[in-house]
């Protein structure tokens, strides 16, 4: 036990900067959402209006979560829970992989294993650290809600809902670290599970049953397959129910016990899914050029992102009949939609599809960022030094990955748009002009490549911080785009997010000026990044 505590202190010291940034950032986001809702929707009538519209729209339910009354606390939880839960899940997955597979790949675990400690001691320390981090996060979120004027009992339950989701992903990611053959693959699968949890919860909520007064929605059974859905069912500010949170805690403990047993029986550096041996010689496509190498490294990752995009587009088609049935079966709701969304049924379906394609734009940006950040792993693990010892320039090396990142964003947009068009067609709902939804998805690509270029700049100037900066910029862009108006942030600050300048097609007309401007910014950023990379040395 002494050895585990010593390792826990060592891991805590390594996380002394990054982990507090995650916790404070998530808690502060919860505070400003609560404060903004209290200020913007202090009147009961205003809260009832937004909750009624949200309850009537599967798009709102899919993106934001369940409505659960018109109280200030209930509106705050509706506005912010799912987003903070996803952030808690990502914080937990990255934390666990850093101290498990990554340590094994970089040789740190081998040094620790040379002292008389149990084989699973480092993993046990990581599980404890992850649990404590999410406990602190839960308390920090609760403190922020209380500071914003929300009831303390509901605030504690809401904080526990977010923290329990994070703790569940600590244990889940620890299991994946034993299964997957590398830190990169484990990170990708774990982050994919966080995204899948969001999607599954969204499907269950979109198929939920609204109450007669449209102030509450009962989630569909499908959301039980998502830990985020479990936390949401705690209903902290209406009829608090801690049972789902206890269930998540029990599952986390059971998974933690299982993973400790797995680690004690696994050799260092091995995995339950062995890494496949490569060919003796590189193929013509994938090994004879920097572009081919970048493609070979990213093709499986791109396939995974495209599967997510196809799922997202399919959801738009699958929920099309639900939207029309809801409107057709409720005359008062039909009148409300006609007032809010000109165009009737088609208009509401357009709003729903636009919301999902907007998420597709975020996925495209994330895929591009991941493609660029692969360069940091190549550099830190020494492979870039061998590659650049050949007659290849670092600028061309970066350029190849930027091309693949851009192609990834384009491919994801096309897949999402095609899947949405096909889904709506199979559902018997018109998707408008042929190719409209594909164009609507492609409209998000200029914003995505701005994130790609910014990540490349971070890699060229501050390589050791490039991973945190790249993903951090995406998180900030999402916050400004999703909550900027709610927080009453200055217009210039909201405009810093590329997502703010993307035309919300098919609800809005395409804005070629904004698209061209973002494309020009991305090209300039990529050129500057290539120039700066040539002027710096490789770093470990």
N, C-alpha and C positions, 0 to 999 in steps of 0.2 A: 504493500500500500504506500510505503514511503517513496518508492520509485515512481509510482503513478503520480503522486502529488508533486514530486520534483519535475517530472515531465510536464505536468499541468502548468506549473509556474513558468517553465521554459516556453511552452506554447503561448501562454498568456502574454509573456514579454514580447514575443514575435508579433502578436496581434495588437500591441499597445496603441497603434495608430489606426490601422485599417478597420478593425472591429468597432471601436468607438465611433468612427465616422459613419459606418452603417447604422448603428443603433441610434445615434443622435439624429441622423438624417431621416430615418423612418419615423421616429417619434415626433420630430419637428414637423414632418409632413402631416401626421395625424393632428397635431395641434393647430396648424394653420387651416386645415380643412374644417375642423370644429369651430374655430374662431370665425372663419369666413361664413359658414352656414348660419351661425348665431347672428352675424351682422346682416347677411343678405336675406335670410329667410326667417327673421325674428317674428314675423307675423304668421299666425296660424293659417290664414287664407293662402298666403304665398306658398307655405310648405305643402298644403293640401293640393294646390294646383300642380306642383312639380311631381308629387308622389302619384297623383292621378294619371298624369301623362306617362310616367315611367311604368306604372302598373299595366297600362294599356299597350305598351310597346315591347315586344320581345327583344328589340334591338337594345333598349335601355337595360332590360333584365340580363341579357347576355353579357353586355359590357360591364355594367356596374354591380349587378347582384340583385337580391330580393328587396322589395319594399316591405316595411314592417311598421306602419303607422306614420303619423304626422308629427310626432314629437321631435324636438331638436336633436336629441340623441339618436333617434331612429334614422333621421335624415343624414346625420353625420356618418353613421355606420353604413348606410346605403351608399353614400358617396365615396367613402374611402377604404372600406374593409378589404375588398378584393385586391386592390392595388397594393396596399401595405402587406397583405398576406403573401402576394407573389414576391415582393421584395424580401420579406423574411425568409421565404423558401430559397431564393437565390443566395442570400447572405449565408445561409446554412450549408448549401451545397458547395459553394466556393471554399468555405472554411474547412469543411471535412476533407475535400480533395487536397487542399494545400498541405495538410498534416498527415496524409496517408499516401496515396499513390505518387504524388509529386515528391514527397520526401524520399520515397523508395527510388524513384528515377534519378534524383540528384545525389544519392549516396548518403543522405543524412540518416536514414533508417538503418543503414548498415553499421554506421558508427554507434548508434544507440544499441543495436543488437549485439555489439561486442562486449557490453557490460552485463553483469548477472541480473537480468530482468526477464520477466515473463514475456513471451513473444507478443502477446496482445496488450502489453502495458501501454505503448504509445497510442493505440486505438482507444483504449479505455480512457486515457487522458483527453483525447479529442472528443469523445462522446460527452464527458463531463463538461468540457469547455463549451461545446455546442449547447448543452442543456442550460448551463448558467447564462450564456449569452442571450438565449431566447427568454429566460426568466427576467433578466435585466431589461430586455426589450419590452416585454409585457408590462413591467412596472413603469418604464419610461413612457410608453403610450398611455397608460392609465393616468400618470401624472400630468401629461399634456392635456388629456381630456378634462381632468378635474380643473386644471388651470384655465381652461376655456369655458368653465362654468357648467360642465355636465355632471350628473349625479355620480358620486364616487362608486356605488355598487355596480352600476352599469359600465362605468369606465374600467373598473377592474376586470369585469367579464369580457369586455371588448378587447382589452389588452391581452387577456389570457387566450382569447380566440386567435389572435395573430401569433402569439408566442407558441401556442400548441401546434400550429401549422409548421412553424419553423423547426420545432423540436422533432416533429414527425419526419421532416426532410433531413434532419441530422442523421437519424437512424437509417432512413432509406438510402441516403447517399453512402453511408458507411458500408451497407450491403453491396452497393454497386461497386465500391472501391475494391471489394474482394472478387467481384465477378469479372469486371472489365480489365483488359490487358494493359491499359495505359491511363495516365492521369487525364490526358486529353479526351479519350473516349469516355471515361467515367464522368468527366465534367459535362460533356455534351449530352450524354444520356440523362444525367441527373437534372440538368437545366431543362431538357426536353420533358421530363416528368413534371416539373413545375408548370411548364406551359400546358401540358396535357391536363393537369389538375384544374387549371383555369378554364380550359375549353370544356371539360366534362361538367364542371360546375355551371358554366354558361349555358350548356345545352339543357341541363336539368332546370335551371331557372327560367329559360325562355319557354319551356314547355310547362311552366308552373300554372297554377289555377288562381286567378285574381278573385278577391272578395267582391261582393255585390257593390260596395261603395268605393272600390278601386283604391283602397288605402293599404291593403295587405295582399301579398302573393304567397301561396304555399308552393314550395319548390317541388318539381317532379322527382320521382324516385331515382332518376339517373344521377342526381347530384350526390347521392350517398357513395358513389365510387370516387369522389374527390375529397381529399382532406380539407380543401378550402370550403367545400360545401358543408362538411361537418362543423367547422368553426362558425360558419354563417348561421347554422341552425341553433346556435346558443342564444340568439335573439336578446342581446344584452340590455336593450333599452325599452323593451315592451314586456315580454313574459320570459325572463331569463331562465335558461335551461342549461345547467352545467354538464348534463349527461354526455352530450357529444364531445365535449372537451375532455372529460374523463376517459371516454373511449379512445380518443387520439393519444392521450398520455399512456394508456395501457398498451396500445399498439406500438408506441415508440419504445417503451421499456422492453417488450417482447422482441422487437426487431434488434434492439441493442444487445440483448442477451444472445440472440442467434448470431449476430455478426462477431461477437467476441469469440464464440466457439469456432466460427469459420476462420477467423484470423489465427487462432491458436493451431490450426491444422494446415495452414497454407505457408509454403516457403516464401521467403523474402523475394520479391520481384516476380513471383508467379501469379497466376490468376485462374479462376475457374473456367473462363473462356480463354484458351491459349491464343497468343498472337500468331497469325498465319505467316509462314515464311514467304519472303518475296522471291522473285525470279533471280536467276544467276545474272542475267543481263536485262537492262532496261528495254522496254518496248519502244518502238519508233515514236508512238504517241504517248507521252508521259515520262520520257526520260532523256530525250535528246535536246531539249531546250528548257529554258527557265519557265516559259509559259506552259509547256507540257508537264514539267515537274509540279508547278503550282496546281494545275488541273488534277493531276493524279493525287495530290495530297488533299484536295478539297472535294473530290467528286462524291464520296460517300456522305460527307457532311451536307453537301448541297442536296443530295437525294433525300436526306432526313428533313431538311427545311422544306423541300418541295412537297413532301408528304403532309406536313403541317399545313402548308398553303392549300393543298387540295382538300384537306379536311375542312378548313375554314370556308372555302368556297362551297363545299357540299352542304355545310350547315345553312348557308344562305338559301340554297334551293330547297332543302328539307323543311325549313321553317316557313317557306312561302305560303303553303296552304293554311298553316296555323294562323298567320297574320290575317288572311282573307276570312277565315272562319270566325275569328274573334270579332272582326269588324261587322261581318254580316249577321252575327247572332246577338248583337247588342246595339239597339238603335241610338241610345244616348251616347255610347262610345263612338258610334259612327259619326254623329253630329260633331263631337269634340274633335275627332281626327280631321273632319272636313274643314273645321275652323283653323286647326293648327298646321295641317299639311295640305296645301292646295293640290288637288288631283285625286283625292279619295284613296281607293285601295292601292293603285299603282304608286301613288306618292308615298304611302307608308312603307311599302315594300322597298322603294328606293332608299328611304331613310335607313331601313334595317340593313340593306345590302351595303350602303355607303359606310356604315359603322364597321361592318365586318371587313370590308376591303381596307379601311383605315388600319385595322389591326394587321392586315396583310402587309401594309407599308412598314409597320414596325418590325415585322418578321424579316422583311427584305433588308432593312437597315441592320438588324442584328446579325443576319447571315453575312453581310458585307464586312461588318466590324470583326466578326470571328475570323473571316478569311485573312484580313490584314494582321490580326493579332497572332496568327499562326507563325508569322515571321519572328515575333518575339521569342516564341518557344524554340524555334530553330536557332536563334542567336544565343539564347541562354544555355542551351544544351550542347553547344559546340558544333553543330552540323553546318551552320552558316559559314564558319571559318574555313571548313574544308571546301565548301562549295565556292566561296569567293576566292579561294587560292587558284582556281582555274581562271582563264581569261573571260571573266564575267564581272560586270560592274555592279555595285550595290544598287545604283539607280534602276538598272534593268531588272534586278532581282525584285525590288519593290514594285516596279511597273507591272511585272507579270502578275503579282498578287492583286494589284489594283484592278487589272483587267478581269481576273477571275471574280473578284468581289463585285464588280459592276455586272458581269454576266449573271452572277448569282441573284442579284437584286432583280434583274430583268426576268430571269427564269421564274422566280417565285411570284412576281406580279402576273406573268402570263398564266401560270398554273392556277393561281387564285381566281383570276378573271374567267378563265375557261371553265373551271369547276363550278363557279357561281352561275355562269350562263347555262351549263348543262343541267345543273341541279334545278334551276327555275324552269327550264324547258320540260324536264321530266315530271315536274310537279304541276305542269299545266298552267304556269304563270308566265306571262310575257316578260322578257328581259329587255324589251325595247329594240332599238336599232341593232342589227347584227354587229358584234364586236364592241358594243358600248361598254359592257362591264370589263372587258379586257383593257380598253382604253382607260376606264376609271381606275383600274388597278395600276396600270403603267403611270398614271399621273402622280403616284407616290414615289416613283423611282428617283426623280431629282432630289427630293429631300433625303432619301436613303443614301445617295452617293455623297451628299454633304457630310453625313456622319462618317462615311468611309474615309473621305479626304481628311477630316479632322483627326481621326484615329491614326492615319498615316503620318500626319504632322507630329502627333504625340510620340509615335514610335521613332521618328527621325530626330527628335529633340530631347525627349525625356524617356528613354527606352524602359528604364526600370519601373516607371509609373504608367507606362502606356496602357496596360490592361485596365487599371483602375480608371484612368482618364477616359479611355474609349467607352467603356460601359457606363461610366458616370455621366458622360455627355448625353448618351442615349436616355438615361434615367431623367436627367434634368430636362431634356427636350420633351419627354413624355409628361412630366409634371407641369411644365409651362403650357403645353398644348392642351392637357386635359383639365387642369385646375386653375390656369392663369386668370380667366375671367371670374371664376368663383372667388378667388383670393383678392380680386380688385388690384392685381399687379399693374404697374405702368405698362402702357401699350408697347413702349420700346423694349421692355424686358420680355414681354410675351413674344415679341417678334424675333427674339434671338433663337427661338425654336424653329427649325426648318419645317416641322409639321404644321406650323401656323400658316405657312404660305402655300400649302398644297390645296388644290381645288378639290372640294368634296363632291366629286362626280359619283353618280349621275344627278344628285340634288342640285349642285352648282355647275355652272359652265366652266370649261377648262380655261385656265389663265396662262397663256403662252409666255407672257412677260415674266411672271414669277418662276416658271419652269426653266426658262432660258437663264435667268439670273442665278438660280441655284446651281444649274449645270456649269455655268461659268465660274462660280465660286469653287465648286468641286474640282474643276480642271486646274484652276490656279493653285488650290491647296495641294493637289497631287504633284504639280510641277515643283512647288516650293519644297515639299517633303522630299522629293527625289534629289533636289540640289543639296538640301541640308544633310541628307543621309550620306552623301558622298564625302562630306566634310568632317564626319565624325568617325571614331574608331568603333570597332565591335566591342560590346560589353558582355560580361558574364551574367 
